[in-house]
Amino acid sequence: MQNPEWIGSVIRQLRWERKWTVQHLGGVSGIHPQTIMRIENGSRHGNTQTIAAVLYALDAFLLVLLHGLIQLQLALRLALL
């Protein structure tokens, strides 16, 4: 399972690349900006629906899902060695 810092850093990076403020992302995603800030800094995990809403707003849901699946596949391969 990914830790909150990983998903938070991905959200922050994607937001910065778009030159969006936390307030703008909150408006687009429907998630309170303070919740987004807490996820970005790792102090809050965020539930699946919250993370999905933020990633959809950033047009990055599938990107992050694929990354997670690749990481899982690599972990399974290492476990079989």
N, C-alpha and C positions, 0 to 999 in steps of 0.2 A: 504494500500500500504506500502511496506517495505521502510525504509529510506535508503539513500546511505551508511550510516555507517554499516548497517546490512549486505548488500551484499558485501561491501568492506571487512569487517572483515572475512566473509566466504571465500572470494577469498584469502585473506592473509593467513588464517589458512591452507587452502588446499595447497597453494603454499609452505608454511613452512613444512608441513607434507611430501611433496615430495622432500624437500631440493632443491627447484628450486629458482633461482634468478629471479628478475623481467625481466631481459634481456632474460633469457631462456624461461620464459612463453610468453614473447612478440614474440620470434621467433617461438614458437610452435603454438601460437594462431593467429599470423599475426597482432596483436595489438601493437601499439607503447608502449614501456616500461613506458614512462612518463604518458601515459593515464592510464595504469594499476595502477601506483603509486597513481594517483589522485583518482581513484575509490577506492583503498584500504584505503586511508586516509579520504574519504568522501567529498573531495572538488569538485568532479565531479560525476554526476549520471551515466553517460555512457548510450548510447542508448541500445535498446533491442538487436540489432545485435552485438554490442560490448560485452555486458555481456554474451550473448549466446556463442560467439566465445571463450571467456576466460573460461567459464564453460565447454564447450566441450573439450577444450585443457586439462583441469584438470580432465576429465572423471567424472564430477559432475553435469552435466545439470539436469539429472532426479532427483538426490538427492535434489537439491535446489528447483526444481519444486514441488516435493512431499511435501517438508517442507512448501512451500508457500500455497499449497492446504489445508494442515492440519490446518495451521494458519487461513485461510479463513473460513474453516468449524467451527473452534472453535469460531471465531468472530460472525458468523451467529447464532450459538447456544446461545451465550451470548446475542445477540440482541433479541432473541425470549423469553428470560426469563422475 
